[in-house]
Amino acid sequence: MSPVTETHRKYTAAYLKANYDDYKVRMPKGKRDQVKEHAKSTGESMNAFINRAIDEAMERDKQT
């Protein structure tokens, strides 16, 4: 694998800034490992799992 160039880094940073919002999630010590293991067991990244959990909760809340 070739090293990442500075141009590629800048392009990636600009793409992420234009297309994604960042939000830091704080959780009690040890919970991150639990979430990571759960996400892994479902074949998802932590990010994908957290986004899916948020989407499912928001959809469920609409129905109540």
PyMOL Python script that loads the backbone (N, CA, C, O; Angstrom):
from pymol import cmd

cmd.read_pdbstr("""\
ATOM      1  N   MET A   1       0.842  -1.171   0.000  1.00  0.00           N
ATOM      2  CA  MET A   1       0.000   0.000   0.000  1.00  0.00           C
ATOM      3  C   MET A   1       0.892   1.241   0.000  1.00  0.00           C
ATOM      4  O   MET A   1       1.828   1.344   0.793  1.00  0.00           O
ATOM      5  N   SER A   2       0.598   2.157  -0.876  1.00  0.00           N
ATOM      6  CA  SER A   2       1.420   3.361  -0.970  1.00  0.00           C
ATOM      7  C   SER A   2       1.035   4.360   0.121  1.00  0.00           C
ATOM      8  O   SER A   2      -0.104   4.367   0.586  1.00  0.00           O
ATOM      9  N   PRO A   3       1.983   5.198   0.526  1.00  0.00           N
ATOM     10  CA  PRO A   3       1.682   6.188   1.563  1.00  0.00           C
ATOM     11  C   PRO A   3       0.652   7.207   1.064  1.00  0.00           C
ATOM     12  O   PRO A   3       0.559   7.491  -0.130  1.00  0.00           O
ATOM     13  N   VAL A   4      -0.107   7.741   2.004  1.00  0.00           N
ATOM     14  CA  VAL A   4      -1.122   8.738   1.682  1.00  0.00           C
ATOM     15  C   VAL A   4      -0.429  10.076   1.461  1.00  0.00           C
ATOM     16  O   VAL A   4       0.375  10.516   2.283  1.00  0.00           O
ATOM     17  N   THR A   5      -0.750  10.711   0.348  1.00  0.00           N
ATOM     18  CA  THR A   5      -0.132  12.003   0.044  1.00  0.00           C
ATOM     19  C   THR A   5      -0.853  13.122   0.789  1.00  0.00           C
ATOM     20  O   THR A   5      -1.984  12.952   1.242  1.00  0.00           O
ATOM     21  N   GLU A   6      -0.192  14.251   0.908  1.00  0.00           N
ATOM     22  CA  GLU A   6      -0.795  15.417   1.555  1.00  0.00           C
ATOM     23  C   GLU A   6      -2.015  15.885   0.764  1.00  0.00           C
ATOM     24  O   GLU A   6      -3.002  16.328   1.352  1.00  0.00           O
ATOM     25  N   THR A   7      -1.956  15.790  -0.545  1.00  0.00           N
ATOM     26  CA  THR A   7      -3.094  16.167  -1.389  1.00  0.00           C
ATOM     27  C   THR A   7      -4.300  15.290  -1.077  1.00  0.00           C
ATOM     28  O   THR A   7      -5.424  15.781  -0.978  1.00  0.00           O
ATOM     29  N   HIS A   8      -4.064  14.001  -0.923  1.00  0.00           N
ATOM     30  CA  HIS A   8      -5.152  13.072  -0.599  1.00  0.00           C
ATOM     31  C   HIS A   8      -5.732  13.397   0.775  1.00  0.00           C
ATOM     32  O   HIS A   8      -6.950  13.381   0.953  1.00  0.00           O
ATOM     33  N   ARG A   9      -4.876  13.689   1.737  1.00  0.00           N
ATOM     34  CA  ARG A   9      -5.327  14.049   3.078  1.00  0.00           C
ATOM     35  C   ARG A   9      -6.226  15.280   3.044  1.00  0.00           C
ATOM     36  O   ARG A   9      -7.278  15.313   3.683  1.00  0.00           O
ATOM     37  N   LYS A  10      -5.798  16.293   2.287  1.00  0.00           N
ATOM     38  CA  LYS A  10      -6.576  17.529   2.187  1.00  0.00           C
ATOM     39  C   LYS A  10      -7.914  17.275   1.514  1.00  0.00           C
ATOM     40  O   LYS A  10      -8.939  17.796   1.955  1.00  0.00           O
ATOM     41  N   TYR A  11      -7.916  16.479   0.450  1.00  0.00           N
ATOM     42  CA  TYR A  11      -9.157  16.155  -0.254  1.00  0.00           C
ATOM     43  C   TYR A  11     -10.114  15.423   0.690  1.00  0.00           C
ATOM     44  O   TYR A  11     -11.299  15.749   0.754  1.00  0.00           O
ATOM     45  N   THR A  12      -9.600  14.443   1.415  1.00  0.00           N
ATOM     46  CA  THR A  12     -10.433  13.673   2.336  1.00  0.00           C
ATOM     47  C   THR A  12     -11.006  14.574   3.427  1.00  0.00           C
ATOM     48  O   THR A  12     -12.190  14.471   3.748  1.00  0.00           O
ATOM     49  N   ALA A  13     -10.195  15.447   3.996  1.00  0.00           N
ATOM     50  CA  ALA A  13     -10.666  16.360   5.042  1.00  0.00           C
ATOM     51  C   ALA A  13     -11.757  17.276   4.504  1.00  0.00           C
ATOM     52  O   ALA A  13     -12.754  17.513   5.186  1.00  0.00           O
ATOM     53  N   ALA A  14     -11.583  17.794   3.294  1.00  0.00           N
ATOM     54  CA  ALA A  14     -12.588  18.671   2.690  1.00  0.00           C
ATOM     55  C   ALA A  14     -13.879  17.909   2.416  1.00  0.00           C
ATOM     56  O   ALA A  14     -14.970  18.434   2.640  1.00  0.00           O
ATOM     57  N   TYR A  15     -13.762  16.680   1.934  1.00  0.00           N
ATOM     58  CA  TYR A  15     -14.944  15.850   1.661  1.00  0.00           C
ATOM     59  C   TYR A  15     -15.717  15.580   2.947  1.00  0.00           C
ATOM     60  O   TYR A  15     -16.939  15.728   2.981  1.00  0.00           O
ATOM     61  N   LEU A  16     -15.016  15.187   3.998  1.00  0.00           N
ATOM     62  CA  LEU A  16     -15.675  14.900   5.272  1.00  0.00           C
ATOM     63  C   LEU A  16     -16.348  16.150   5.825  1.00  0.00           C
ATOM     64  O   LEU A  16     -17.471  16.072   6.323  1.00  0.00           O
ATOM     65  N   LYS A  17     -15.686  17.296   5.747  1.00  0.00           N
ATOM     66  CA  LYS A  17     -16.255  18.537   6.254  1.00  0.00           C
ATOM     67  C   LYS A  17     -17.519  18.926   5.485  1.00  0.00           C
ATOM     68  O   LYS A  17     -18.472  19.436   6.075  1.00  0.00           O
ATOM     69  N   ALA A  18     -17.528  18.689   4.184  1.00  0.00           N
ATOM     70  CA  ALA A  18     -18.671  19.067   3.349  1.00  0.00           C
ATOM     71  C   ALA A  18     -19.848  18.102   3.489  1.00  0.00           C
ATOM     72  O   ALA A  18     -20.993  18.489   3.251  1.00  0.00           O
ATOM     73  N   ASN A  19     -19.583  16.856   3.870  1.00  0.00           N
ATOM     74  CA  ASN A  19     -20.625  15.830   3.815  1.00  0.00           C
ATOM     75  C   ASN A  19     -21.027  15.205   5.139  1.00  0.00           C
ATOM     76  O   ASN A  19     -21.999  14.451   5.193  1.00  0.00           O
ATOM     77  N   TYR A  20     -20.302  15.501   6.205  1.00  0.00           N
ATOM     78  CA  TYR A  20     -20.593  14.856   7.482  1.00  0.00           C
ATOM     79  C   TYR A  20     -20.511  15.855   8.628  1.00  0.00           C
ATOM     80  O   TYR A  20     -19.736  16.811   8.585  1.00  0.00           O
ATOM     81  N   ASP A  21     -21.320  15.618   9.651  1.00  0.00           N
ATOM     82  CA  ASP A  21     -21.209  16.348  10.906  1.00  0.00           C
ATOM     83  C   ASP A  21     -20.505  15.438  11.908  1.00  0.00           C
ATOM     84  O   ASP A  21     -20.725  14.227  11.913  1.00  0.00           O
ATOM     85  N   ASP A  22     -19.677  16.010  12.739  1.00  0.00           N
ATOM     86  CA  ASP A  22     -19.020  15.253  13.806  1.00  0.00           C
ATOM     87  C   ASP A  22     -19.720  15.553  15.118  1.00  0.00           C
ATOM     88  O   ASP A  22     -20.160  16.677  15.362  1.00  0.00           O
ATOM     89  N   TYR A  23     -19.818  14.535  15.957  1.00  0.00           N
ATOM     90  CA  TYR A  23     -20.378  14.704  17.286  1.00  0.00           C
ATOM     91  C   TYR A  23     -19.675  13.725  18.209  1.00  0.00           C
ATOM     92  O   TYR A  23     -19.662  12.522  17.948  1.00  0.00           O
ATOM     93  N   LYS A  24     -19.101  14.223  19.267  1.00  0.00           N
ATOM     94  CA  LYS A  24     -18.399  13.372  20.208  1.00  0.00           C
ATOM     95  C   LYS A  24     -19.407  12.747  21.165  1.00  0.00           C
ATOM     96  O   LYS A  24     -20.245  13.447  21.734  1.00  0.00           O
ATOM     97  N   VAL A  25     -19.327  11.454  21.339  1.00  0.00           N
ATOM     98  CA  VAL A  25     -20.228  10.742  22.249  1.00  0.00           C
ATOM     99  C   VAL A  25     -19.434  10.355  23.492  1.00  0.00           C
ATOM    100  O   VAL A  25     -18.369   9.745  23.395  1.00  0.00           O
ATOM    101  N   ARG A  26     -19.952  10.708  24.637  1.00  0.00           N
ATOM    102  CA  ARG A  26     -19.306  10.333  25.901  1.00  0.00           C
ATOM    103  C   ARG A  26     -20.123   9.231  26.547  1.00  0.00           C
ATOM    104  O   ARG A  26     -21.353   9.278  26.574  1.00  0.00           O
ATOM    105  N   MET A  27     -19.417   8.240  27.067  1.00  0.00           N
ATOM    106  CA  MET A  27     -20.082   7.132  27.748  1.00  0.00           C
ATOM    107  C   MET A  27     -19.203   6.668  28.899  1.00  0.00           C
ATOM    108  O   MET A  27     -18.000   6.928  28.911  1.00  0.00           O
ATOM    109  N   PRO A  28     -19.797   5.986  29.859  1.00  0.00           N
ATOM    110  CA  PRO A  28     -19.013   5.515  31.002  1.00  0.00           C
ATOM    111  C   PRO A  28     -17.873   4.592  30.555  1.00  0.00           C
ATOM    112  O   PRO A  28     -17.978   3.886  29.551  1.00  0.00           O
ATOM    113  N   LYS A  29     -16.791   4.618  31.323  1.00  0.00           N
ATOM    114  CA  LYS A  29     -15.655   3.735  31.040  1.00  0.00           C
ATOM    115  C   LYS A  29     -16.135   2.304  30.877  1.00  0.00           C
ATOM    116  O   LYS A  29     -16.951   1.822  31.661  1.00  0.00           O
ATOM    117  N   GLY A  30     -15.627   1.629  29.858  1.00  0.00           N
ATOM    118  CA  GLY A  30     -15.966   0.234  29.621  1.00  0.00           C
ATOM    119  C   GLY A  30     -17.129   0.043  28.658  1.00  0.00           C
ATOM    120  O   GLY A  30     -17.228  -0.994  28.002  1.00  0.00           O
ATOM    121  N   LYS A  31     -18.005   1.029  28.569  1.00  0.00           N
ATOM    122  CA  LYS A  31     -19.162   0.873  27.687  1.00  0.00           C
ATOM    123  C   LYS A  31     -18.744   0.879  26.216  1.00  0.00           C
ATOM    124  O   LYS A  31     -19.335   0.179  25.394  1.00  0.00           O
ATOM    125  N   ARG A  32     -17.724   1.672  25.892  1.00  0.00           N
ATOM    126  CA  ARG A  32     -17.253   1.713  24.509  1.00  0.00           C
ATOM    127  C   ARG A  32     -16.862   0.321  24.032  1.00  0.00           C
ATOM    128  O   ARG A  32     -17.175  -0.062  22.904  1.00  0.00           O
ATOM    129  N   ASP A  33     -16.188  -0.429  24.877  1.00  0.00           N
ATOM    130  CA  ASP A  33     -15.787  -1.787  24.500  1.00  0.00           C
ATOM    131  C   ASP A  33     -17.007  -2.672  24.285  1.00  0.00           C
ATOM    132  O   ASP A  33     -17.011  -3.518  23.390  1.00  0.00           O
ATOM    133  N   GLN A  34     -18.039  -2.483  25.100  1.00  0.00           N
ATOM    134  CA  GLN A  34     -19.272  -3.256  24.926  1.00  0.00           C
ATOM    135  C   GLN A  34     -19.940  -2.912  23.602  1.00  0.00           C
ATOM    136  O   GLN A  34     -20.388  -3.801  22.877  1.00  0.00           O
ATOM    137  N   VAL A  35     -20.006  -1.625  23.289  1.00  0.00           N
ATOM    138  CA  VAL A  35     -20.620  -1.192  22.030  1.00  0.00           C
ATOM    139  C   VAL A  35     -19.815  -1.726  20.851  1.00  0.00           C
ATOM    140  O   VAL A  35     -20.380  -2.213  19.871  1.00  0.00           O
ATOM    141  N   LYS A  36     -18.499  -1.632  20.952  1.00  0.00           N
ATOM    142  CA  LYS A  36     -17.622  -2.108  19.877  1.00  0.00           C
ATOM    143  C   LYS A  36     -17.820  -3.602  19.636  1.00  0.00           C
ATOM    144  O   LYS A  36     -17.917  -4.033  18.487  1.00  0.00           O
ATOM    145  N   GLU A  37     -17.880  -4.380  20.683  1.00  0.00           N
ATOM    146  CA  GLU A  37     -18.089  -5.823  20.554  1.00  0.00           C
ATOM    147  C   GLU A  37     -19.462  -6.138  19.963  1.00  0.00           C
ATOM    148  O   GLU A  37     -19.593  -7.033  19.128  1.00  0.00           O
ATOM    149  N   HIS A  38     -20.475  -5.404  20.398  1.00  0.00           N
ATOM    150  CA  HIS A  38     -21.814  -5.627  19.858  1.00  0.00           C
ATOM    151  C   HIS A  38     -21.842  -5.298  18.363  1.00  0.00           C
ATOM    152  O   HIS A  38     -22.377  -6.064  17.562  1.00  0.00           O
ATOM    153  N   ALA A  39     -21.270  -4.170  18.003  1.00  0.00           N
ATOM    154  CA  ALA A  39     -21.231  -3.780  16.589  1.00  0.00           C
ATOM    155  C   ALA A  39     -20.497  -4.832  15.770  1.00  0.00           C
ATOM    156  O   ALA A  39     -20.935  -5.198  14.680  1.00  0.00           O
ATOM    157  N   LYS A  40     -19.389  -5.311  16.296  1.00  0.00           N
ATOM    158  CA  LYS A  40     -18.610  -6.342  15.603  1.00  0.00           C
ATOM    159  C   LYS A  40     -19.439  -7.611  15.416  1.00  0.00           C
ATOM    160  O   LYS A  40     -19.355  -8.262  14.374  1.00  0.00           O
ATOM    161  N   SER A  41     -20.239  -7.962  16.424  1.00  0.00           N
ATOM    162  CA  SER A  41     -21.046  -9.185  16.344  1.00  0.00           C
ATOM    163  C   SER A  41     -22.143  -9.081  15.286  1.00  0.00           C
ATOM    164  O   SER A  41     -22.638 -10.096  14.796  1.00  0.00           O
ATOM    165  N   THR A  42     -22.521  -7.845  14.936  1.00  0.00           N
ATOM    166  CA  THR A  42     -23.533  -7.649  13.900  1.00  0.00           C
ATOM    167  C   THR A  42     -22.896  -7.321  12.546  1.00  0.00           C
ATOM    168  O   THR A  42     -23.599  -7.070  11.566  1.00  0.00           O
ATOM    169  N   GLY A  43     -21.568  -7.326  12.502  1.00  0.00           N
ATOM    170  CA  GLY A  43     -20.862  -7.059  11.251  1.00  0.00           C
ATOM    171  C   GLY A  43     -20.823  -5.585  10.882  1.00  0.00           C
ATOM    172  O   GLY A  43     -20.666  -5.238   9.712  1.00  0.00           O
ATOM    173  N   GLU A  44     -20.967  -4.710  11.884  1.00  0.00           N
ATOM    174  CA  GLU A  44     -20.976  -3.274  11.635  1.00  0.00           C
ATOM    175  C   GLU A  44     -19.789  -2.599  12.312  1.00  0.00           C
ATOM    176  O   GLU A  44     -19.200  -3.131  13.253  1.00  0.00           O
ATOM    177  N   SER A  45     -19.459  -1.429  11.815  1.00  0.00           N
ATOM    178  CA  SER A  45     -18.505  -0.589  12.533  1.00  0.00           C
ATOM    179  C   SER A  45     -19.263   0.054  13.687  1.00  0.00           C
ATOM    180  O   SER A  45     -20.494   0.048  13.708  1.00  0.00           O
ATOM    181  N   MET A  46     -18.532   0.605  14.641  1.00  0.00           N
ATOM    182  CA  MET A  46     -19.197   1.313  15.738  1.00  0.00           C
ATOM    183  C   MET A  46     -20.022   2.464  15.199  1.00  0.00           C
ATOM    184  O   MET A  46     -21.143   2.695  15.653  1.00  0.00           O
ATOM    185  N   ASN A  47     -19.478   3.186  14.236  1.00  0.00           N
ATOM    186  CA  ASN A  47     -20.184   4.321  13.668  1.00  0.00           C
ATOM    187  C   ASN A  47     -21.492   3.876  13.012  1.00  0.00           C
ATOM    188  O   ASN A  47     -22.538   4.492  13.221  1.00  0.00           O
ATOM    189  N   ALA A  48     -21.431   2.812  12.225  1.00  0.00           N
ATOM    190  CA  ALA A  48     -22.643   2.314  11.561  1.00  0.00           C
ATOM    191  C   ALA A  48     -23.674   1.857  12.585  1.00  0.00           C
ATOM    192  O   ALA A  48     -24.864   2.128  12.433  1.00  0.00           O
ATOM    193  N   PHE A  49     -23.221   1.162  13.629  1.00  0.00           N
ATOM    194  CA  PHE A  49     -24.150   0.697  14.657  1.00  0.00           C
ATOM    195  C   PHE A  49     -24.807   1.868  15.387  1.00  0.00           C
ATOM    196  O   PHE A  49     -26.022   1.871  15.590  1.00  0.00           O
ATOM    197  N   ILE A  50     -24.011   2.855  15.781  1.00  0.00           N
ATOM    198  CA  ILE A  50     -24.552   3.998  16.512  1.00  0.00           C
ATOM    199  C   ILE A  50     -25.556   4.750  15.646  1.00  0.00           C
ATOM    200  O   ILE A  50     -26.614   5.151  16.132  1.00  0.00           O
ATOM    201  N   ASN A  51     -25.235   4.943  14.368  1.00  0.00           N
ATOM    202  CA  ASN A  51     -26.178   5.618  13.470  1.00  0.00           C
ATOM    203  C   ASN A  51     -27.455   4.814  13.291  1.00  0.00           C
ATOM    204  O   ASN A  51     -28.544   5.387  13.249  1.00  0.00           O
ATOM    205  N   ARG A  52     -27.339   3.496  13.185  1.00  0.00           N
ATOM    206  CA  ARG A  52     -28.527   2.646  13.049  1.00  0.00           C
ATOM    207  C   ARG A  52     -29.374   2.715  14.322  1.00  0.00           C
ATOM    208  O   ARG A  52     -30.600   2.798  14.246  1.00  0.00           O
ATOM    209  N   ALA A  53     -28.731   2.681  15.483  1.00  0.00           N
ATOM    210  CA  ALA A  53     -29.457   2.758  16.754  1.00  0.00           C
ATOM    211  C   ALA A  53     -30.205   4.087  16.869  1.00  0.00           C
ATOM    212  O   ALA A  53     -31.350   4.125  17.320  1.00  0.00           O
ATOM    213  N   ILE A  54     -29.557   5.162  16.464  1.00  0.00           N
ATOM    214  CA  ILE A  54     -30.211   6.473  16.498  1.00  0.00           C
ATOM    215  C   ILE A  54     -31.409   6.489  15.553  1.00  0.00           C
ATOM    216  O   ILE A  54     -32.495   6.929  15.932  1.00  0.00           O
ATOM    217  N   ASP A  55     -31.213   6.012  14.324  1.00  0.00           N
ATOM    218  CA  ASP A  55     -32.312   5.991  13.345  1.00  0.00           C
ATOM    219  C   ASP A  55     -33.490   5.158  13.837  1.00  0.00           C
ATOM    220  O   ASP A  55     -34.643   5.567  13.697  1.00  0.00           O
ATOM    221  N   GLU A  56     -33.203   3.994  14.411  1.00  0.00           N
ATOM    222  CA  GLU A  56     -34.270   3.121  14.910  1.00  0.00           C
ATOM    223  C   GLU A  56     -35.009   3.781  16.079  1.00  0.00           C
ATOM    224  O   GLU A  56     -36.235   3.705  16.159  1.00  0.00           O
ATOM    225  N   ALA A  57     -34.276   4.420  16.975  1.00  0.00           N
ATOM    226  CA  ALA A  57     -34.927   5.093  18.119  1.00  0.00           C
ATOM    227  C   ALA A  57     -35.792   6.251  17.641  1.00  0.00           C
ATOM    228  O   ALA A  57     -36.897   6.443  18.148  1.00  0.00           O
ATOM    229  N   MET A  58     -35.311   7.021  16.681  1.00  0.00           N
ATOM    230  CA  MET A  58     -36.078   8.147  16.156  1.00  0.00           C
ATOM    231  C   MET A  58     -37.351   7.651  15.453  1.00  0.00           C
ATOM    232  O   MET A  58     -38.416   8.250  15.605  1.00  0.00           O
ATOM    233  N   GLU A  59     -37.242   6.583  14.703  1.00  0.00           N
ATOM    234  CA  GLU A  59     -38.413   6.016  14.017  1.00  0.00           C
ATOM    235  C   GLU A  59     -39.409   5.480  15.041  1.00  0.00           C
ATOM    236  O   GLU A  59     -40.615   5.686  14.902  1.00  0.00           O
ATOM    237  N   ARG A  60     -38.914   4.800  16.059  1.00  0.00           N
ATOM    238  CA  ARG A  60     -39.776   4.260  17.122  1.00  0.00           C
ATOM    239  C   ARG A  60     -40.476   5.393  17.867  1.00  0.00           C
ATOM    240  O   ARG A  60     -41.652   5.277  18.211  1.00  0.00           O
ATOM    241  N   ASP A  61     -39.752   6.496  18.119  1.00  0.00           N
ATOM    242  CA  ASP A  61     -40.339   7.634  18.837  1.00  0.00           C
ATOM    243  C   ASP A  61     -41.459   8.301  18.032  1.00  0.00           C
ATOM    244  O   ASP A  61     -42.399   8.839  18.618  1.00  0.00           O
ATOM    245  N   LYS A  62     -41.372   8.274  16.724  1.00  0.00           N
ATOM    246  CA  LYS A  62     -42.412   8.849  15.870  1.00  0.00           C
ATOM    247  C   LYS A  62     -43.725   8.096  16.019  1.00  0.00           C
ATOM    248  O   LYS A  62     -44.802   8.673  15.868  1.00  0.00           O
ATOM    249  N   GLN A  63     -43.632   6.805  16.317  1.00  0.00           N
ATOM    250  CA  GLN A  63     -44.817   5.947  16.380  1.00  0.00           C
ATOM    251  C   GLN A  63     -45.523   6.008  17.724  1.00  0.00           C
ATOM    252  O   GLN A  63     -46.603   5.437  17.877  1.00  0.00           O
ATOM    253  N   THR A  64     -44.937   6.686  18.700  1.00  0.00           N
ATOM    254  CA  THR A  64     -45.581   6.740  20.029  1.00  0.00           C
ATOM    255  C   THR A  64     -46.297   8.042  20.249  1.00  0.00           C
ATOM    256  O   THR A  64     -46.889   8.250  21.308  1.00  0.00           O
TER     257      THR A  64
END
""", "prot")
cmd.dss("prot")
cmd.show_as("cartoon", "prot")
cmd.util.cbc("prot")
cmd.orient("prot")
